[in-house]
Amino acid sequence: MGKTFITLTHLEDFRAAEFVNPGTWLKLRKEPNLYDDESITVYSDKGTRYGYVANSCARVAKGTHSAGYIARDFEEEASCMVRFRLDDLAIAELILNEEEGVTDESEGER
């Protein structure tokens, strides 16, 4: 299976921008809500909400997948590692099995 990349959004809304940098491990959790039944929330390893996986055509960066697309790949929770960062969004690699060869350590929140 090839690498799957996703767009993480609303980092500034949750004041997470300073903690989300290349190499940071994050948790993904399916959390459907009133506005999006495919919503996936992004959390730090300590459980702090950092943002969401983009799910609209306007927010999903070219070459990445939406929350609706990756929702089929895991039951309730998964992990991702940030690869690139731009202002209020980041591009992360979806990690379904932490033994897939990713060895970078997360700086995590301080």
N, C-alpha and C positions, 0 to 999 in steps of 0.2 A: 504494500500500500504506500502511495506517495504521501508527501507532506501536505497537510491541510492548514491553510492560514485563515485567520478570522480578523475582523476589525473590532477593536474595543472602543466604545464611545462613552461620552459623558464623564470623562475623568476629572475635568475641572469642577463639574457639578458636585462631586463627592470629595473634592479637595485631595484627590489621589494622585494628581499629576507628578508631584515630587517623588512619589514612591514607585511609580511605574516606569521602569527603564529597561533597556535591553538586558536580558539575562534574568529578569524577575519571574519567578514562578507564581502563578495565580490559580485560584480554584474557580470553576464554573459550576453553576447550579441552575437547573431548570426551575423557573418560578413564574408560571403563567399568571397574567393579571388581567384586569378589565380591558386594557388597551391592546394587549398582544398575548395570544394564547401560546406562542412559541418563545416567549421571553426567557433569556438566559442571563442571569446576573453574575457579575464578576466580583470575587472576594479575594482579599489577601489571605495568606496562610494563617493569619490570626483571626479571621472571620470578619474583617472590616469590609463593608461594601465599597467597591471602587468604581463601578460603572456597569455597562451592559455589553453584550455581544450585539453588534449592529444587525438590524433585521429589515431595514427599508432600503430600497434601491438607491435612495439619495445618500445614505450613510455607509453602505458597504463599499469599501475601497476595491478598485479594480484588481482582480487576481485573488481576492479573498472570498470566503463563503459567509452566508448569513446564518443567523441563529436557527432559522427554520431548516436550513440545509444540514447543519451539524447535529441537530436534535435527534436525528435518526441513528447517530453513531454511539450514543451512550444512554444509560437508563436515567439517572438523576444527577450525577456529578461527574466532572472530568477535570483535567488540569490543562493549563497552557503555559507557554513560556513566551514572554515578550521578545520580539526580534527587532522591531523598529518603533520609533516614537515620533509623533508630530503633533504639537499643540495639545488639543483636546482628545486626540485619538492615538491608538497604538495598533500595530500589526503584531499578532501573536500566532505561534504555532500550536495547534491543537495536539495535546498529548493524551492519548487514550490509555497507554500503557507506559508507565514511567521507566520501563526497562528498554525503551525504543532507542537507546543510545544517546539521549540527551544527558550531559553530565554537568552543565553549568549550574552554579549555585545561585540562589536568589538572594538579593540584598534585603528584600522584605522591608516591612515598615519598621521604623525606629521608634 
